[in-house]
Amino acid sequence: METILFYAKLGFNHVLDFQALDHFYFIIALCLSFSFNDFKKLLWWVSLFTLGHTLSLFGNYYFEIILSAVWIEFLIPLTIALSCILLIINKTSNFKILFPSLVTLIFGLIHGLGFGRYFSLIVSKDEALIELLSFALGLEAIQVCIVLGLLLVNFLVTRILKIPSSKWRLVVGAMILSQALTMMIKSSPF
C-alpha cells in the first residue's frame, strides 16, 4: 500500500511541479473553451492524455524506447503552443472540433517521454507495473481536479464577472503561449 500511495503522490506532484508546469499549461489550454456541460468530453480527453503519458512510461521502462531528450524537451512546449494557438484563433464550437481525441493522446505520449528517463531510474523491477499504474492514478486524479477547478474559474469569469469568453481565452491563451515559446527557445535543438 505504501508503494501505491508513494507513486500516486508522485504522479499528483508531477503535474503540480513548479519547475515543470507543462501538464498544467496544457490542461489550461485544453479546458479554457469549455463549460461544465462539456465535463464528460474533457474527462475523456484528460484520460486519453494520461493513457498516452502512461504508454510512454511503459514503453520507456519495458522496451527502452528512448528518444533524444533535446527533441522531447522541444516537442513538449510545442504541444502547449499549438494548443494555445488553437485556443486563441478559434471560436468555441470550432475549437471543440479541432481538438480530437487522437491529438490529445499523441500529446500525452510526447509529455510522457519527457518523464520516462527519470521514472525508469526510480522504479523497482519487482513492482514496476504497480508503480506505473499508481503513478497514472495520481496523474489522472490531479488532472481531473484541475479540470474541475478550471471549469469553475471559467464559469466565474464568463458568467459572474461577465468577461466575454473570447477575451478570456485570448488573454490566458497568450500568457500560456508566451511561456511555451520561452520553453521552446530555451530547449531548441536548432
C-alpha positions as CSV (number, residue, x, y, z in Angstrom):
1,M,0.0,0.0,0.0
2,E,2.9,2.3,0.7
3,T,4.2,1.8,-2.8
4,I,0.8,2.7,-4.4
5,L,0.5,5.8,-2.3
6,F,4.1,6.9,-3.0
7,Y,3.7,6.6,-6.7
8,A,0.2,8.1,-6.8
9,K,1.5,11.1,-4.9
10,L,4.5,11.3,-7.3
11,G,2.0,11.4,-10.2
12,F,-0.1,14.0,-8.4
13,N,3.0,16.2,-7.7
14,H,4.4,15.7,-11.2
15,V,1.6,17.8,-12.6
16,L,1.9,20.5,-9.9
17,D,5.7,20.7,-10.0
18,F,6.5,24.5,-10.3
19,Q,9.8,23.6,-12.0
20,A,7.8,21.8,-14.8
21,L,4.4,23.2,-15.4
22,D,3.9,21.7,-18.9
23,H,1.0,19.5,-17.8
24,F,-0.7,22.3,-16.0
25,Y,-0.3,24.7,-19.0
26,F,-1.6,22.0,-21.4
27,I,-4.7,21.3,-19.3
28,I,-5.5,25.0,-19.1
29,A,-5.3,25.4,-22.8
30,L,-7.4,22.3,-23.3
31,C,-10.2,23.4,-20.9
32,L,-10.4,27.1,-21.4
33,S,-13.1,27.0,-24.1
34,F,-15.4,24.7,-22.2
35,S,-18.1,24.7,-19.5
36,F,-19.4,22.2,-17.0
37,N,-21.7,20.9,-19.8
38,D,-18.5,19.6,-21.5
39,F,-17.1,17.8,-18.5
40,K,-17.6,14.3,-19.9
41,K,-15.7,15.2,-23.1
42,L,-12.9,16.9,-21.1
43,L,-12.7,13.9,-18.7
44,W,-12.3,11.6,-21.8
45,W,-9.5,13.9,-23.2
46,V,-7.7,14.1,-19.9
47,S,-7.9,10.3,-19.6
48,L,-6.5,9.9,-23.1
49,F,-3.7,12.3,-22.2
50,T,-3.0,10.2,-19.1
51,L,-3.1,7.0,-21.2
52,G,-0.6,8.4,-23.7
53,H,1.7,9.5,-20.8
54,T,1.4,6.1,-19.2
55,L,2.1,4.3,-22.5
56,S,5.3,6.3,-22.9
57,L,6.5,5.5,-19.4
58,F,5.6,1.8,-20.1
59,G,7.4,1.8,-23.4
60,N,10.4,3.5,-21.9
61,Y,10.7,1.1,-19.0
62,Y,9.8,-2.2,-20.6
63,F,11.1,-1.7,-24.1
64,E,13.7,1.0,-23.5
65,I,12.1,3.3,-26.1
66,I,14.3,6.3,-25.6
67,L,14.2,9.4,-27.8
68,S,16.6,12.3,-27.8
69,A,16.0,14.4,-24.7
70,V,16.7,17.6,-26.7
71,W,13.8,16.8,-29.1
72,I,11.4,15.8,-26.4
73,E,12.1,18.9,-24.4
74,F,11.3,20.9,-27.5
75,L,8.2,19.0,-28.5
76,I,6.6,19.3,-25.1
77,P,6.2,23.1,-25.2
78,L,5.4,22.8,-28.9
79,T,2.3,20.8,-27.9
80,I,1.3,23.6,-25.5
81,A,1.9,26.3,-28.1
82,L,-0.2,24.5,-30.7
83,S,-3.0,24.1,-28.1
84,C,-2.8,27.8,-27.2
85,I,-2.9,28.9,-30.9
86,L,-6.0,26.8,-31.4
87,L,-7.4,28.3,-28.3
88,I,-6.7,31.9,-29.4
89,I,-7.7,31.7,-33.1
90,N,-10.9,29.6,-32.9
91,K,-14.4,30.1,-31.7
92,T,-15.6,27.7,-29.1
93,S,-17.6,25.5,-31.5
94,N,-14.6,25.2,-33.9
95,F,-12.2,24.5,-31.1
96,K,-14.2,21.5,-30.0
97,I,-13.8,20.0,-33.5
98,L,-10.1,20.8,-33.7
99,F,-9.2,19.0,-30.6
100,P,-9.9,15.4,-31.4
101,S,-9.0,12.5,-29.1
102,L,-6.1,11.3,-31.2
103,V,-4.3,14.6,-30.9
104,T,-4.7,14.6,-27.1
105,L,-3.4,11.0,-26.9
106,I,-0.3,11.9,-29.0
107,F,0.4,15.0,-26.8
108,G,0.2,12.6,-23.8
109,L,2.7,10.3,-25.4
110,I,5.1,13.2,-26.0
111,H,4.7,14.5,-22.4
112,G,5.3,11.0,-21.1
113,L,8.5,10.7,-23.0
114,G,9.9,13.7,-21.1
115,F,9.4,12.0,-17.7
116,G,10.3,8.4,-18.9
117,R,14.0,8.6,-18.2
118,Y,13.5,9.7,-14.6
119,F,10.7,7.3,-14.0
120,S,12.9,4.4,-15.2
121,L,15.5,5.3,-12.7
122,I,13.2,5.2,-9.7
123,V,11.0,2.2,-10.5
124,S,11.8,-1.2,-8.9
125,K,11.8,-4.2,-11.1
126,D,9.6,-6.3,-8.8
127,E,6.7,-3.8,-8.7
128,A,7.2,-1.8,-11.9
129,L,3.6,-2.3,-13.2
130,I,2.0,-1.4,-9.9
131,E,4.2,1.6,-9.6
132,L,3.4,2.7,-13.1
133,L,-0.3,2.3,-12.7
134,S,-0.2,4.1,-9.3
135,F,1.6,7.0,-10.9
136,A,-1.0,7.1,-13.6
137,L,-3.8,7.1,-11.0
138,G,-2.2,10.1,-9.2
139,L,-1.7,11.9,-12.6
140,E,-5.3,11.3,-13.5
141,A,-6.7,12.4,-10.1
142,I,-4.9,15.8,-10.1
143,Q,-5.7,16.4,-13.8
144,V,-9.5,15.9,-13.0
145,C,-9.2,18.2,-10.1
146,I,-7.6,20.9,-12.3
147,V,-10.3,20.4,-14.9
148,L,-13.0,21.0,-12.3
149,G,-11.2,24.0,-10.9
150,L,-10.7,25.5,-14.4
151,L,-14.4,24.9,-15.3
152,L,-15.3,26.8,-12.1
153,V,-13.0,29.6,-12.9
154,N,-14.4,29.8,-16.5
155,F,-17.9,30.0,-15.0
156,L,-16.9,32.7,-12.6
157,V,-15.1,34.8,-15.2
158,T,-17.6,34.5,-18.1
159,R,-20.9,34.2,-16.2
160,I,-20.4,36.1,-12.9
161,L,-17.8,38.7,-14.0
162,K,-19.3,38.9,-17.5
163,I,-16.0,38.9,-19.3
164,P,-16.5,37.7,-22.8
165,S,-15.1,34.2,-23.3
166,S,-13.3,35.3,-26.4
167,K,-11.3,37.9,-24.4
168,W,-10.7,35.4,-21.6
169,R,-9.4,32.8,-24.0
170,L,-7.2,35.4,-25.7
171,V,-5.6,36.7,-22.5
172,V,-5.0,33.4,-20.9
173,G,-4.0,31.7,-24.1
174,A,-1.5,34.5,-24.9
175,M,0.0,34.2,-21.4
176,I,0.5,30.4,-21.7
177,L,1.7,30.7,-25.3
178,S,4.4,33.1,-24.2
179,Q,5.5,30.6,-21.6
180,A,5.5,27.8,-24.2
181,L,7.5,29.9,-26.6
182,T,10.0,30.7,-23.9
183,M,10.4,27.0,-23.1
184,M,10.8,26.2,-26.8
185,I,13.5,28.8,-27.3
186,K,15.4,27.5,-24.2
187,S,15.2,23.9,-25.4
188,S,15.5,24.4,-29.1
189,P,17.6,21.8,-30.9
190,F,18.2,24.2,-33.8
